[in-house]
Amino acid sequence: MDYRPGMLVRSKAGHDKGCIYAVISVKNEYVYLADGGLRPLSRMKKKNVRHLQPILKMRAEDISSDIEIRKVIREYEED
């Protein structure tokens, strides 16, 4: 799977299993994630792509602020 910034993903493994994040950047087999709450842009989570499930239904257009990231994740969870 080709991960791109702005894409929403769900964690499949680790203590954060089931959490939804927005992809901020991609470097080799690792992806940097933020959710705008516990994981803001200032403390992004580094996760292996094997431990992620892509969410193709929605995409975050603006990933430059925590507020926008939280808004997109909240909209997805309400659907």
PAGU-965667 format. One record per residue: residue in three letters; y, z, x of N, C-alpha, C, O, CB in turn. Coordinates in steps of 0.05 Angstrom, whole numbers, always signed. Glycine has a CB too. Example, Ala and Ser with C-alpha at 12.3 -4.5 7.8 and 13.67 -1.06 7.14 Angstrom:
# PAGU-965667
ALA/-114/+156/+264/-90/+156/+246/-66/+156/+264/-66/+169/+285/-89/+181/+226
SER/-45/+142/+257/-21/+143/+273/+1/+157/+258/+23/+161/+268/-12/+114/+282
# end
This chain:
# PAGU-965667
MET/-24/+0/+17/+0/+0/+0/+25/+0/+18/+26/+14/+38/+0/+24/-19
ASP/+44/-15/+10/+69/-17/+24/+90/+2/+12/+100/-4/-10/+80/-47/+24
TYR/+96/+24/+25/+115/+43/+15/+143/+35/+24/+148/+26/+46/+108/+72/+26
ARG/+162/+38/+5/+190/+30/+11/+208/+53/+1/+202/+67/-17/+197/+4/-4
PRO/+232/+56/+14/+251/+76/+6/+258/+73/-24/+263/+51/-33/+276/+75/+23
GLY/+259/+95/-38/+266/+95/-66/+242/+97/-84/+244/+103/-108/+282/+71/-73
MET/+218/+91/-73/+194/+91/-89/+186/+120/-95/+190/+138/-79/+171/+77/-73
LEU/+175/+125/-119/+165/+151/-126/+136/+153/-120/+121/+134/-123/+170/+157/-156
VAL/+127/+177/-110/+99/+181/-102/+91/+209/-112/+107/+227/-116/+95/+178/-72
ARG/+64/+212/-115/+53/+238/-122/+35/+246/-98/+20/+230/-88/+36/+237/-149
SER/+37/+272/-91/+21/+283/-69/-8/+287/-79/-12/+299/-100/+33/+309/-58
LYS/-27/+277/-63/-56/+280/-70/-69/+302/-55/-91/+311/-63/-70/+254/-65
ALA/-57/+312/-34/-70/+333/-17/-49/+352/-6/-25/+345/-3/-86/+320/+6
GLY/-58/+375/+1/-40/+395/+13/-32/+416/-7/-40/+415/-30/-16/+382/+25
HIS/-16/+435/+2/-7/+457/-16/+12/+447/-38/+17/+461/-58/+6/+479/-1
ASP/+23/+423/-34/+41/+411/-54/+27/+390/-72/+40/+373/-83/+65/+398/-40
LYS/+1/+392/-74/-15/+373/-90/-4/+371/-118/+0/+391/-132/-45/+381/-90
GLY/+1/+346/-127/+11/+341/-154/+41/+339/-156/+52/+331/-177/+2/+362/-172
CYS/+56/+346/-135/+85/+344/-135/+94/+315/-133/+81/+299/-120/+97/+361/-112
ILE/+117/+310/-145/+128/+283/-144/+152/+282/-125/+169/+300/-126/+137/+274/-173
TYR/+153/+262/-109/+174/+259/-89/+185/+231/-89/+172/+212/-100/+164/+266/-61
ALA/+208/+227/-78/+220/+201/-73/+217/+195/-43/+222/+212/-26/+250/+199/-82
VAL/+209/+170/-36/+206/+162/-8/+234/+157/+3/+250/+143/-9/+189/+136/-6
ILE/+240/+170/+25/+266/+167/+38/+265/+147/+61/+282/+130/+64/+276/+195/+48
SER/+244/+150/+78/+240/+131/+99/+211/+129/+107/+195/+148/+100/+257/+139/+124
VAL/+203/+107/+120/+175/+102/+128/+175/+97/+158/+190/+80/+168/+163/+78/+112
LYS/+157/+111/+172/+154/+107/+201/+124/+108/+207/+111/+129/+206/+168/+129/+217
ASN/+113/+84/+213/+85/+80/+219/+68/+90/+196/+71/+80/+173/+77/+96/+245
GLU/+49/+109/+200/+32/+118/+178/+44/+143/+164/+30/+155/+147/+4/+124/+188
TYR/+68/+151/+171/+81/+174/+159/+104/+166/+141/+118/+146/+146/+90/+194/+180
VAL/+109/+182/+121/+130/+177/+102/+146/+203/+100/+135/+224/+99/+119/+168/+74
TYR/+173/+200/+99/+190/+223/+95/+198/+224/+66/+208/+205/+55/+215/+222/+114
LEU/+194/+248/+53/+198/+251/+25/+218/+273/+18/+222/+291/+34/+171/+258/+12
ALA/+230/+270/-5/+248/+291/-15/+246/+291/-46/+240/+271/-58/+278/+285/-7
ASP/+250/+315/-57/+250/+318/-86/+277/+327/-97/+280/+330/-121/+228/+336/-95
GLY/+296/+333/-79/+322/+342/-88/+324/+371/-95/+346/+381/-100/+331/+325/-111
GLY/+301/+385/-96/+301/+413/-103/+291/+430/-80/+306/+437/-62/+283/+418/-128
LEU/+265/+435/-79/+253/+450/-57/+254/+434/-31/+255/+446/-10/+225/+458/-64
ARG/+253/+408/-33/+254/+390/-10/+278/+372/-12/+276/+349/-20/+228/+374/-8
PRO/+302/+383/-5/+326/+366/-6/+327/+346/+17/+309/+347/+35/+351/+383/-6
LEU/+346/+329/+18/+348/+309/+39/+352/+322/+66/+344/+310/+87/+372/+291/+33
SER/+363/+346/+67/+367/+360/+93/+341/+372/+104/+339/+379/+127/+387/+382/+90
ARG/+320/+374/+87/+294/+385/+95/+271/+367/+85/+254/+376/+70/+290/+414/+85
MET/+271/+342/+92/+251/+323/+82/+223/+331/+92/+220/+343/+113/+258/+295/+92
LYS/+203/+324/+76/+176/+330/+82/+163/+305/+95/+166/+283/+85/+160/+338/+56
LYS/+149/+309/+117/+135/+288/+131/+106/+289/+121/+93/+309/+123/+136/+291/+162
LYS/+96/+266/+110/+69/+266/+99/+55/+240/+106/+68/+219/+108/+70/+269/+68
ASN/+29/+242/+111/+13/+218/+117/+9/+202/+92/+6/+213/+70/-15/+227/+129
VAL/+11/+175/+94/+9/+158/+71/-18/+160/+57/-21/+153/+34/+14/+129/+79
ARG/-39/+168/+72/-66/+171/+59/-66/+194/+38/-84/+194/+21/-87/+177/+80
HIS/-46/+212/+39/-45/+234/+21/-26/+229/-2/-18/+249/-16/-38/+259/+36
LEU/-18/+204/-7/+1/+198/-28/-10/+178/-48/-26/+160/-41/+27/+187/-16
GLN/-2/+180/-73/-8/+161/-94/+18/+149/-103/+35/+164/-113/-25/+175/-117
PRO/+21/+123/-102/+47/+111/-110/+50/+111/-141/+30/+109/-155/+49/+82/-100
ILE/+74/+114/-150/+81/+113/-178/+97/+87/-181/+120/+85/-173/+97/+138/-188
LEU/+85/+67/-193/+97/+41/-195/+115/+38/-220/+130/+19/-223/+76/+19/-196
LYS/+113/+58/-238/+128/+56/-264/+158/+58/-260/+173/+45/-274/+118/+78/-282
MET/+167/+75/-240/+196/+80/-236/+203/+78/-207/+186/+80/-189/+204/+107/-247
ARG/+229/+74/-202/+239/+72/-175/+267/+84/-174/+282/+80/-193/+239/+43/-164
ALA/+273/+99/-153/+300/+111/-150/+318/+90/-136/+312/+82/-114/+298/+137/-133
GLU/+339/+83/-150/+357/+63/-139/+375/+75/-117/+381/+63/-97/+374/+51/-161
ASP/+384/+100/-122/+403/+113/-104/+389/+138/-92/+384/+158/-107/+430/+121/-118
ILE/+382/+137/-67/+368/+160/-54/+387/+174/-34/+378/+187/-15/+343/+151/-40
SER/+413/+171/-38/+432/+183/-19/+440/+211/-27/+454/+225/-11/+456/+166/-17
SER/+433/+221/-51/+440/+248/-59/+417/+262/-73/+401/+249/-86/+465/+248/-77
ASP/+416/+288/-69/+394/+304/-82/+396/+303/-112/+376/+303/-126/+396/+333/-72
ILE/+420/+302/-123/+424/+301/-152/+412/+276/-164/+398/+278/-185/+454/+302/-159
GLU/+416/+253/-152/+404/+228/-162/+374/+228/-160/+360/+218/-178/+415/+204/-146
ILE/+363/+239/-138/+334/+241/-135/+322/+259/-157/+302/+251/-170/+326/+252/-107
ARG/+334/+282/-162/+324/+300/-183/+325/+287/-210/+307/+290/-227/+341/+326/-183
LYS/+347/+272/-215/+350/+258/-241/+327/+238/-246/+316/+238/-268/+377/+244/-241
VAL/+321/+222/-226/+300/+202/-229/+272/+215/-233/+257/+207/-250/+299/+183/-205
ILE/+267/+236/-218/+241/+251/-221/+239/+264/-248/+218/+263/-261/+238/+272/-198
ARG/+261/+275/-257/+261/+288/-284/+257/+267/-306/+242/+272/-325/+288/+302/-289
GLU/+269/+244/-303/+265/+222/-323/+236/+213/-324/+225/+208/-345/+283/+198/-317
TYR/+223/+211/-300/+195/+204/-299/+177/+225/-313/+159/+218/-328/+186/+199/-270
GLU/+182/+250/-307/+166/+272/-318/+168/+274/-348/+150/+283/-362/+173/+298/-305
GLU/+191/+266/-359/+196/+267/-388/+181/+245/-403/+175/+248/-427/+225/+266/-394
ASP/+175/+223/-390/+161/+200/-403/+132/+206/-409/+118/+189/-420/+162/+176/-386
# end
